[in-house]
């Protein structure tokens, strides 16, 4: 892959790409200094320059981000060939008004008492930088790359079929 991807400061395209993915792998650092990843459902990407999640106040991730706030979020949607990696600082806190704003009924599966559940904590990830890849998923696009490789002896160049960008927020 090319290292010459465009650098932007606008998160709009990133949020547009991950909006439909919804599930991210959140990676934190545990008490032993090891990386610890788990799936998290992203709530309303694009409201500001942050990503929000609801979690249990007693979960390991809350403890881990209080010790080391640097986290990574990985998004992957193989069906549409969209991939993203987001790095930032996480903060766990409780704000009943924000919980009410972020709440949707499917979250009751994790919080049976509803949005008033005192065990709900907000996990806010303020984005420092991100990178995303988006390539056409159609059979025709892949066939074109295959035929081009056979005819020219060259593999596809990232610019031919992929959209790759870096987002530097700060």
N, CA and C atoms as a LAMMPS dump frame, in Angstrom:
ITEM: TIMESTEP
0
ITEM: NUMBER OF ATOMS
510
ITEM: BOX BOUNDS ff ff ff
-5.0000000000000000e+02 5.0000000000000000e+02
-5.0000000000000000e+02 5.0000000000000000e+02
-5.0000000000000000e+02 5.0000000000000000e+02
ITEM: ATOMS id mol type element x y z
1 1 1 N 0.826 -1.179 0
2 1 2 C 0 0 0
3 1 3 C 0.868 1.239 0
4 2 1 N 0.373 2.283 -0.58
5 2 2 C 1.104 3.533 -0.689
6 2 3 C 1.1 4.288 0.633
7 3 1 N 2.231 4.945 0.934
8 3 2 C 2.294 5.797 2.118
9 3 3 C 1.857 7.211 1.796
10 4 1 N 1.483 7.477 0.554
11 4 2 C 1.127 8.82 0.119
12 4 3 C -0.378 9.037 0.168
13 5 1 N -1.025 8.638 1.233
14 5 2 C -2.46 8.858 1.338
15 5 3 C -2.695 10.299 1.756
16 6 1 N -3.809 10.888 1.302
17 6 2 C -4.082 12.272 1.668
18 6 3 C -4.33 12.409 3.162
19 7 1 N -3.878 13.534 3.704
20 7 2 C -4.117 13.831 5.111
21 7 3 C -5.144 14.946 5.168
22 8 1 N -6.173 14.738 5.959
23 8 2 C -7.227 15.725 6.1
24 8 3 C -7.47 15.995 7.585
25 9 1 N -8.2 17.055 7.875
26 9 2 C -8.554 17.375 9.262
27 9 3 C -10.063 17.259 9.477
28 10 1 N -10.764 16.786 8.454
29 10 2 C -12.219 16.672 8.491
30 10 3 C -12.619 15.22 8.742
31 11 1 N -13.384 15.008 9.792
32 11 2 C -13.811 13.658 10.161
33 11 3 C -15.094 13.218 9.458
34 12 1 N -15.684 14.069 8.649
35 12 2 C -16.97 13.772 8.022
36 12 3 C -16.94 12.476 7.228
37 13 1 N -15.922 12.301 6.381
38 13 2 C -15.859 11.087 5.571
39 13 3 C -15.646 9.856 6.44
40 14 1 N -14.791 9.967 7.447
41 14 2 C -14.577 8.843 8.367
42 14 3 C -15.895 8.434 9.013
43 15 1 N -16.631 9.396 9.564
44 15 2 C -17.898 9.084 10.219
45 15 3 C -18.895 8.493 9.23
46 16 1 N -18.89 8.981 8.004
47 16 2 C -19.779 8.424 6.985
48 16 3 C -19.477 6.96 6.701
49 17 1 N -18.211 6.613 6.737
50 17 2 C -17.814 5.231 6.45
51 17 3 C -18.116 4.283 7.607
52 18 1 N -17.894 4.732 8.841
53 18 2 C -18.097 3.824 9.98
54 18 3 C -19.533 3.829 10.498
55 19 1 N -20.348 4.761 10.034
56 19 2 C -21.734 4.855 10.508
57 19 3 C -22.493 3.55 10.329
58 20 1 N -22.267 2.893 9.199
59 20 2 C -22.989 1.648 8.916
60 20 3 C -22.308 0.426 9.532
61 21 1 N -21.043 0.546 9.959
62 21 2 C -20.33 -0.592 10.532
63 21 3 C -20.826 -0.86 11.942
64 22 1 N -20.989 0.172 12.714
65 22 2 C -21.545 0.13 14.074
66 22 3 C -20.671 -0.565 15.116
67 23 1 N -20.144 -1.751 14.837
68 23 2 C -19.331 -2.442 15.831
69 23 3 C -17.856 -2.142 15.607
70 24 1 N -17.192 -1.816 16.693
71 24 2 C -15.753 -1.551 16.654
72 24 3 C -15.068 -2.497 17.621
73 25 1 N -13.81 -2.754 17.376
74 25 2 C -12.978 -3.457 18.345
75 25 3 C -12.217 -2.375 19.1
76 26 1 N -12.514 -2.245 20.381
77 26 2 C -11.86 -1.263 21.245
78 26 3 C -10.642 -1.928 21.879
79 27 1 N -9.484 -1.319 21.722
80 27 2 C -8.262 -1.851 22.307
81 27 3 C -7.748 -0.887 23.366
82 28 1 N -7.549 -1.432 24.56
83 28 2 C -7.003 -0.691 25.692
84 28 3 C -5.753 -1.429 26.163
85 29 1 N -5.109 -0.881 27.183
86 29 2 C -3.959 -1.542 27.792
87 29 3 C -4.378 -2.016 29.18
88 30 1 N -4.197 -3.322 29.442
89 30 2 C -4.625 -3.857 30.735
90 30 3 C -3.582 -3.582 31.829
91 31 1 N -3.869 -4.059 33.038
92 31 2 C -3.01 -3.782 34.201
93 31 3 C -1.616 -4.385 34.087
94 32 1 N -1.422 -5.315 33.156
95 32 2 C -0.11 -5.946 32.952
96 32 3 C 0.634 -5.337 31.766
97 33 1 N 0.046 -4.313 31.141
98 33 2 C 0.665 -3.684 29.982
99 33 3 C 0.372 -4.383 28.67
100 34 1 N -0.544 -5.353 28.685
101 34 2 C -0.928 -6.075 27.477
102 34 3 C -2.101 -5.386 26.786
103 35 1 N -2.156 -5.514 25.476
104 35 2 C -3.291 -4.978 24.734
105 35 3 C -4.498 -5.872 24.969
106 36 1 N -5.66 -5.249 25.14
107 36 2 C -6.904 -5.96 25.439
108 36 3 C -7.984 -5.39 24.515
109 37 1 N -8.543 -6.226 23.65
110 37 2 C -9.559 -5.784 22.691
111 37 3 C -10.885 -6.465 22.954
112 38 1 N -11.941 -5.724 22.657
113 38 2 C -13.286 -6.279 22.762
114 38 3 C -14.23 -5.476 21.866
115 39 1 N -15.344 -6.123 21.412
116 39 2 C -16.286 -5.414 20.544
117 39 3 C -17.131 -4.422 21.334
118 40 1 N -17.397 -3.303 20.688
119 40 2 C -18.234 -2.251 21.273
120 40 3 C -19.136 -1.686 20.177
121 41 1 N -20.353 -1.332 20.539
122 41 2 C -21.286 -0.731 19.59
123 41 3 C -21.134 0.788 19.63
124 42 1 N -20.778 1.357 18.491
125 42 2 C -20.627 2.811 18.385
126 42 3 C -22.003 3.454 18.347
127 43 1 N -22.151 4.54 19.078
128 43 2 C -23.429 5.247 19.131
129 43 3 C -23.281 6.605 18.453
130 44 1 N -24.072 6.848 17.432
131 44 2 C -24.158 8.136 16.756
132 44 3 C -22.819 8.763 16.39
133 45 1 N -22.023 8.136 15.527
134 45 2 C -20.785 8.796 15.126
135 45 3 C -21.084 10.076 14.36
136 46 1 N -20.283 11.091 14.582
137 46 2 C -20.425 12.315 13.815
138 46 3 C -21.035 13.485 14.552
139 47 1 N -21.475 13.294 15.791
140 47 2 C -22.053 14.402 16.548
141 47 3 C -21.008 15.469 16.86
142 48 1 N -19.799 15.064 17.143
143 48 2 C -18.681 15.971 17.375
144 48 3 C -17.409 15.219 17.005
145 49 1 N -16.285 15.671 17.419
146 49 2 C -15.039 14.982 17.06
147 49 3 C -14.73 13.852 18.027
148 50 1 N -15.761 13.104 18.409
149 50 2 C -15.598 12.006 19.359
150 50 3 C -16.529 10.864 18.987
151 51 1 N -16.22 9.699 19.533
152 51 2 C -17.08 8.526 19.392
153 51 3 C -17.557 8.141 20.781
154 52 1 N -18.812 7.712 20.884
155 52 2 C -19.416 7.402 22.178
156 52 3 C -19.854 5.95 22.255
157 53 1 N -19.715 5.402 23.457
158 53 2 C -20.125 4.042 23.761
159 53 3 C -20.738 4.057 25.153
160 54 1 N -21.647 3.134 25.414
161 54 2 C -22.151 2.937 26.775
162 54 3 C -21.578 1.629 27.282
163 55 1 N -21.18 1.631 28.546
164 55 2 C -20.563 0.446 29.132
165 55 3 C -20.911 0.378 30.605
166 56 1 N -20.603 -0.731 31.222
167 56 2 C -20.833 -0.903 32.65
168 56 3 C -19.732 -0.194 33.431
169 57 1 N -20.118 0.555 34.431
170 57 2 C -19.166 1.326 35.226
171 57 3 C -18.096 0.438 35.867
172 58 1 N -18.411 -0.84 36.097
173 58 2 C -17.469 -1.765 36.726
174 58 3 C -16.701 -2.63 35.73
175 59 1 N -16.766 -2.306 34.45
176 59 2 C -16.082 -3.121 33.448
177 59 3 C -14.576 -2.867 33.454
178 60 1 N -13.843 -3.83 32.957
179 60 2 C -12.379 -3.718 32.893
180 60 3 C -11.958 -2.522 32.052
181 61 1 N -12.69 -2.237 30.979
182 61 2 C -12.296 -1.128 30.112
183 61 3 C -12.337 0.211 30.843
184 62 1 N -13.281 0.385 31.756
185 62 2 C -13.353 1.635 32.522
186 62 3 C -12.111 1.772 33.405
187 63 1 N -11.748 0.699 34.07
188 63 2 C -10.533 0.694 34.888
189 63 3 C -9.309 0.961 34.009
190 64 1 N -9.243 0.297 32.854
191 64 2 C -8.076 0.415 31.984
192 64 3 C -7.896 1.82 31.427
193 65 1 N -8.986 2.48 31.018
194 65 2 C -8.819 3.828 30.466
195 65 3 C -8.513 4.859 31.55
196 66 1 N -8.854 4.565 32.788
197 66 2 C -8.466 5.471 33.874
198 66 3 C -6.964 5.389 34.131
199 67 1 N -6.369 4.216 33.885
200 67 2 C -4.922 4.027 34.046
201 67 3 C -4.143 4.531 32.831
202 68 1 N -4.686 4.293 31.628
203 68 2 C -4.041 4.696 30.375
204 68 3 C -5.147 5.027 29.386
205 69 1 N -5.335 6.301 29.102
206 69 2 C -6.472 6.734 28.288
207 69 3 C -6.277 6.519 26.787
208 70 1 N -5.067 6.175 26.347
209 70 2 C -4.83 5.965 24.915
210 70 3 C -5.492 4.669 24.465
211 71 1 N -6.345 4.766 23.439
212 71 2 C -7.069 3.598 22.926
213 71 3 C -7.022 3.585 21.402
214 72 1 N -7.407 2.449 20.848
215 72 2 C -7.561 2.317 19.406
216 72 3 C -8.903 1.643 19.143
217 73 1 N -9.557 2.076 18.093
218 73 2 C -10.801 1.473 17.632
219 73 3 C -10.584 0.997 16.211
220 74 1 N -10.942 -0.249 15.939
221 74 2 C -10.832 -0.802 14.591
222 74 3 C -12.224 -1.123 14.082
223 75 1 N -12.507 -0.66 12.859
224 75 2 C -13.778 -0.92 12.211
225 75 3 C -13.523 -1.74 10.953
226 76 1 N -14.384 -2.721 10.703
227 76 2 C -14.209 -3.579 9.537
228 76 3 C -15.565 -3.994 8.999
229 77 1 N -15.753 -3.776 7.708
230 77 2 C -16.95 -4.257 7.038
231 77 3 C -16.52 -4.904 5.726
232 78 1 N -16.199 -6.206 5.77
233 78 2 C -15.722 -6.881 4.568
234 78 3 C -16.712 -6.868 3.404
235 79 1 N -18.015 -6.848 3.686
236 79 2 C -19 -6.848 2.599
237 79 3 C -18.882 -5.594 1.74
238 80 1 N -18.591 -4.448 2.36
239 80 2 C -18.471 -3.21 1.588
240 80 3 C -17.023 -2.756 1.45
241 81 1 N -16.081 -3.566 1.926
242 81 2 C -14.652 -3.26 1.845
243 81 3 C -14.284 -1.928 2.487
244 82 1 N -14.856 -1.653 3.648
245 82 2 C -14.529 -0.454 4.414
246 82 3 C -13.798 -0.886 5.676
247 83 1 N -12.653 -0.24 5.918
248 83 2 C -11.838 -0.542 7.092
249 83 3 C -11.346 0.78 7.666
250 84 1 N -11.29 0.87 8.998
251 84 2 C -10.816 2.106 9.633
252 84 3 C -10.11 1.783 10.938
253 85 1 N -9.135 2.611 11.255
254 85 2 C -8.424 2.532 12.521
255 85 3 C -8.432 3.93 13.127
256 86 1 N -8.888 4.028 14.367
257 86 2 C -9.035 5.315 15.036
258 86 3 C -8.248 5.285 16.339
259 87 1 N -7.381 6.277 16.544
260 87 2 C -6.63 6.397 17.796
261 87 3 C -7.078 7.649 18.526
262 88 1 N -7.153 7.542 19.836
263 88 2 C -7.565 8.705 20.607
264 88 3 C -7.451 8.47 22.097
265 89 1 N -8.013 9.409 22.825
266 89 2 C -8.011 9.353 24.286
267 89 3 C -9.426 9.05 24.756
268 90 1 N -9.534 8.076 25.668
269 90 2 C -10.842 7.677 26.193
270 90 3 C -11.048 8.254 27.578
271 91 1 N -12.294 8.562 27.85
272 91 2 C -12.689 9.075 29.15
273 91 3 C -13.997 8.391 29.542
274 92 1 N -14.027 7.805 30.742
275 92 2 C -15.242 7.16 31.237
276 92 3 C -15.861 8.068 32.3
277 93 1 N -17.152 8.333 32.156
278 93 2 C -17.833 9.209 33.101
279 93 3 C -19.331 8.928 33.072
280 94 1 N -20.038 9.506 34.02
281 94 2 C -21.492 9.356 34.075
282 94 3 C -22.128 10.72 33.912
283 95 1 N -23.055 10.819 32.99
284 95 2 C -23.796 12.048 32.736
285 95 3 C -25.19 11.608 32.294
286 96 1 N -26.163 11.744 33.181
287 96 2 C -27.505 11.224 32.907
288 96 3 C -28.136 11.857 31.673
289 97 1 N -27.91 13.136 31.46
290 97 2 C -28.477 13.796 30.278
291 97 3 C -27.857 13.231 28.994
292 98 1 N -26.562 13.001 29.004
293 98 2 C -25.886 12.457 27.824
294 98 3 C -26.304 10.998 27.604
295 99 1 N -26.472 10.244 28.679
296 99 2 C -26.941 8.863 28.552
297 99 3 C -28.323 8.853 27.896
298 100 1 N -29.21 9.756 28.333
299 100 2 C -30.552 9.838 27.745
300 100 3 C -30.466 10.189 26.253
301 101 1 N -29.534 11.06 25.89
302 101 2 C -29.355 11.45 24.487
303 101 3 C -28.848 10.267 23.646
304 102 1 N -27.944 9.477 24.205
305 102 2 C -27.338 8.361 23.475
306 102 3 C -28.19 7.096 23.489
307 103 1 N -29.14 7.013 24.397
308 103 2 C -29.908 5.794 24.621
309 103 3 C -30.766 5.423 23.419
310 104 1 N -30.811 4.122 23.135
311 104 2 C -31.786 3.552 22.206
312 104 3 C -32.24 2.232 22.807
313 105 1 N -33.431 1.833 22.491
314 105 2 C -34.041 0.661 23.13
315 105 3 C -33.232 -0.631 22.98
316 106 1 N -32.54 -0.872 21.861
317 106 2 C -31.739 -2.108 21.776
318 106 3 C -30.643 -2.211 22.85
319 107 1 N -30.247 -1.092 23.451
320 107 2 C -29.231 -1.13 24.513
321 107 3 C -29.742 -1.823 25.777
322 108 1 N -31.059 -1.999 25.867
323 108 2 C -31.648 -2.663 27.027
324 108 3 C -31.123 -4.104 27.17
325 109 1 N -30.644 -4.686 26.078
326 109 2 C -30.073 -6.037 26.149
327 109 3 C -28.887 -6.07 27.107
328 110 1 N -28.144 -4.965 27.181
329 110 2 C -26.989 -4.882 28.09
330 110 3 C -27.353 -4.202 29.41
331 111 1 N -28.363 -3.344 29.346
332 111 2 C -28.779 -2.595 30.533
333 111 3 C -30.285 -2.773 30.724
334 112 1 N -30.711 -3.909 31.322
335 112 2 C -32.135 -4.242 31.428
336 112 3 C -32.964 -3.207 32.2
337 113 1 N -32.337 -2.426 33.063
338 113 2 C -33.076 -1.416 33.836
339 113 3 C -33.317 -0.148 33.029
340 114 1 N -32.828 -0.105 31.797
341 114 2 C -33.045 1.057 30.949
342 114 3 C -32.02 2.153 31.185
343 115 1 N -32.291 3.32 30.603
344 115 2 C -31.324 4.416 30.661
345 115 3 C -31.116 4.972 32.065
346 116 1 N -31.987 4.622 32.999
347 116 2 C -31.819 5.072 34.382
348 116 3 C -30.901 4.152 35.185
349 117 1 N -30.447 3.073 34.572
350 117 2 C -29.581 2.106 35.244
351 117 3 C -28.326 2.811 35.776
352 118 1 N -28.09 2.761 37.09
353 118 2 C -26.939 3.457 37.667
354 118 3 C -25.59 2.841 37.293
355 119 1 N -25.606 1.659 36.675
356 119 2 C -24.339 1.032 36.289
357 119 3 C -23.837 1.501 34.916
358 120 1 N -24.625 2.33 34.219
359 120 2 C -24.222 2.798 32.895
360 120 3 C -23.161 3.891 33.029
361 121 1 N -22.111 3.726 32.267
362 121 2 C -21.052 4.729 32.162
363 121 3 C -20.883 5.073 30.691
364 122 1 N -20.558 6.314 30.407
365 122 2 C -20.266 6.736 29.041
366 122 3 C -18.776 6.559 28.821
367 123 1 N -18.424 6.022 27.684
368 123 2 C -17.028 5.95 27.274
369 123 3 C -16.918 6.832 26.036
370 124 1 N -16.239 7.954 26.198
371 124 2 C -16.069 8.912 25.11
372 124 3 C -14.634 8.796 24.604
373 125 1 N -14.482 8.61 23.304
374 125 2 C -13.157 8.564 22.697
375 125 3 C -13 9.822 21.843
376 126 1 N -12.108 10.699 22.286
377 126 2 C -11.783 11.91 21.537
378 126 3 C -10.691 11.529 20.538
379 127 1 N -10.987 11.722 19.278
380 127 2 C -10.109 11.245 18.207
381 127 3 C -8.89 12.146 18.041
382 128 1 N -7.709 11.51 18.028
383 128 2 C -6.466 12.212 17.71
384 128 3 C -6.143 12.051 16.229
385 129 1 N -6.237 10.813 15.754
386 129 2 C -5.987 10.543 14.345
387 129 3 C -6.733 9.285 13.93
388 130 1 N -6.93 9.175 12.625
389 130 2 C -7.642 8.018 12.087
390 130 3 C -7.135 7.756 10.686
391 131 1 N -7.401 6.565 10.233
392 131 2 C -7.028 6.174 8.884
393 131 3 C -8.132 5.251 8.388
394 132 1 N -8.514 5.417 7.118
395 132 2 C -9.53 4.512 6.586
396 132 3 C -9.184 4.102 5.168
397 133 1 N -9.7 2.933 4.827
398 133 2 C -9.527 2.351 3.505
399 133 3 C -10.913 1.982 3.009
400 134 1 N -11.162 2.268 1.754
401 134 2 C -12.448 1.96 1.148
402 134 3 C -12.169 1.585 -0.298
403 135 1 N -12.495 0.37 -0.67
404 135 2 C -12.276 -0.033 -2.056
405 135 3 C -13.569 -0.604 -2.613
406 136 1 N -13.757 -0.481 -3.91
407 136 2 C -14.986 -1.016 -4.51
408 136 3 C -15.112 -2.499 -4.223
409 137 1 N -16.314 -2.918 -3.923
410 137 2 C -16.53 -4.325 -3.587
411 137 3 C -17.166 -5.103 -4.722
412 138 1 N -17.42 -4.442 -5.821
413 138 2 C -18.123 -5.149 -6.887
414 138 3 C -17.224 -6.177 -7.569
415 139 1 N -17.844 -7.177 -8.099
416 139 2 C -17.126 -8.217 -8.834
417 139 3 C -16.437 -7.6 -10.048
418 140 1 N -17.087 -6.627 -10.694
419 140 2 C -16.487 -5.985 -11.86
420 140 3 C -15.186 -5.266 -11.498
421 141 1 N -15.153 -4.601 -10.353
422 141 2 C -13.943 -3.901 -9.936
423 141 3 C -12.811 -4.88 -9.674
424 142 1 N -13.13 -5.979 -9.027
425 142 2 C -12.1 -6.994 -8.758
426 142 3 C -11.663 -7.669 -10.05
427 143 1 N -12.599 -7.912 -10.948
428 143 2 C -12.256 -8.516 -12.24
429 143 3 C -11.349 -7.583 -13.031
430 144 1 N -11.639 -6.287 -13.003
431 144 2 C -10.792 -5.303 -13.69
432 144 3 C -9.366 -5.377 -13.154
433 145 1 N -9.203 -5.419 -11.844
434 145 2 C -7.872 -5.51 -11.238
435 145 3 C -7.163 -6.79 -11.652
436 146 1 N -7.891 -7.87 -11.71
437 146 2 C -7.32 -9.157 -12.095
438 146 3 C -6.858 -9.12 -13.559
439 147 1 N -7.726 -8.651 -14.451
440 147 2 C -7.392 -8.578 -15.872
441 147 3 C -6.22 -7.622 -16.089
442 148 1 N -6.235 -6.501 -15.414
443 148 2 C -5.14 -5.544 -15.547
444 148 3 C -3.814 -6.188 -15.134
445 149 1 N -3.829 -6.949 -14.053
446 149 2 C -2.607 -7.602 -13.587
447 149 3 C -2.103 -8.603 -14.626
448 150 1 N -3.005 -9.338 -15.247
449 150 2 C -2.604 -10.32 -16.259
450 150 3 C -2.055 -9.613 -17.5
451 151 1 N -2.75 -8.58 -17.959
452 151 2 C -2.369 -7.901 -19.197
453 151 3 C -1.088 -7.091 -19.026
454 152 1 N -0.972 -6.348 -17.937
455 152 2 C 0.172 -5.444 -17.764
456 152 3 C 1.28 -6.05 -16.93
457 153 1 N 0.969 -7.095 -16.175
458 153 2 C 1.97 -7.67 -15.281
459 153 3 C 2.147 -6.86 -14.018
460 154 1 N 1.296 -5.858 -13.796
461 154 2 C 1.371 -5.005 -12.617
462 154 3 C 0.123 -5.203 -11.761
463 155 1 N 0.331 -5.169 -10.467
464 155 2 C -0.806 -5.225 -9.559
465 155 3 C -1.527 -3.887 -9.554
466 156 1 N -2.724 -3.884 -9.015
467 156 2 C -3.479 -2.642 -8.905
468 156 3 C -2.763 -1.679 -7.978
469 157 1 N -2.82 -0.432 -8.353
470 157 2 C -2.274 0.612 -7.492
471 157 3 C -3.392 1.078 -6.576
472 158 1 N -3.038 1.486 -5.356
473 158 2 C -4.062 1.929 -4.407
474 158 3 C -4.958 2.994 -5.007
475 159 1 N -4.369 3.917 -5.771
476 159 2 C -5.153 5.022 -6.322
477 159 3 C -6.154 4.554 -7.365
478 160 1 N -5.905 3.387 -7.979
479 160 2 C -6.807 2.892 -9.012
480 160 3 C -8.133 2.412 -8.444
481 161 1 N -8.099 1.738 -7.308
482 161 2 C -9.318 1.13 -6.803
483 161 3 C -9.641 1.487 -5.361
484 162 1 N -8.695 2.003 -4.618
485 162 2 C -8.913 2.244 -3.194
486 162 3 C -9.008 3.72 -2.87
487 163 1 N -9.79 4.008 -1.851
488 163 2 C -9.756 5.327 -1.252
489 163 3 C -9.084 5.131 0.099
490 164 1 N -7.987 5.823 0.302
491 164 2 C -7.222 5.692 1.534
492 164 3 C -6.905 7.092 2.019
493 165 1 N -7.266 7.394 3.241
494 165 2 C -7.004 8.734 3.764
495 165 3 C -6.626 8.653 5.224
496 166 1 N -5.867 9.644 5.641
497 166 2 C -5.507 9.803 7.039
498 166 3 C -6.165 11.081 7.549
499 167 1 N -6.644 11.029 8.775
500 167 2 C -7.273 12.181 9.402
501 167 3 C -6.448 12.538 10.626
502 168 1 N -5.915 13.74 10.652
503 168 2 C -5.154 14.216 11.807
504 168 3 C -5.993 15.32 12.436
505 169 1 N -6.506 15.075 13.641
506 169 2 C -7.422 16.017 14.26
507 169 3 C -6.673 17.157 14.933
508 170 1 N -5.58 16.833 15.592
509 170 2 C -4.868 17.879 16.346
510 170 3 C -3.521 18.17 15.756
